[in-house]
Every structure is written in structure tokens, then in C-alpha cells.
Amino acid sequence: MYYVISGSGTVTVNGIDYVLEPGSTFYVPGDAEHGVRNHTSNKDFRSLYVFPTSSFEDIVYRWSDEKTEAQR
């Protein structure tokens, strides 16, 4: 779960974009591909996030491979 402290941006969760502003909260389901983009280059996008686990070692990050077959 994320909470937006300052700045504005967009979070993409499983291919769907959501606009973020200060005070916004959003939830990313487990194993969902996601990313956050800052809307403005002159103001930092700051957020706070928490995980539903008691240990950071339980968190598994998965990265998508954005290369196309032609680039491999």
C-alpha cells in the first residue's frame, strides 16, 4: 500500500494508469506488475509504502523484461 506525500504522478498497475496527487493512497496486489512515474521534473514525487509482512526478506520483486524479440 502506498500513500502520496508530495508531487503528482501516475501509477500503472497491470497496464491500467491511475493519476496520483498528494493524499492519494493506492494498493498494489501481490504479483501485479506496476510502476510509478513523476509528472513534473521540478518537484519530487514522494511516497510512503508498507508491505503486508513482518519481514522485508519476505518481499519478492519481479522485473519485467521489456526487450522485444528483435532486440534479443
Secondary structure, 3 states (H helix, E strand, C coil): CEEEEECCEEEEECCEEEEECCCCEECCCCCCCEEEEECCCCCCCEEEECCCCCCHHHCCCCCCCCCCHHHC
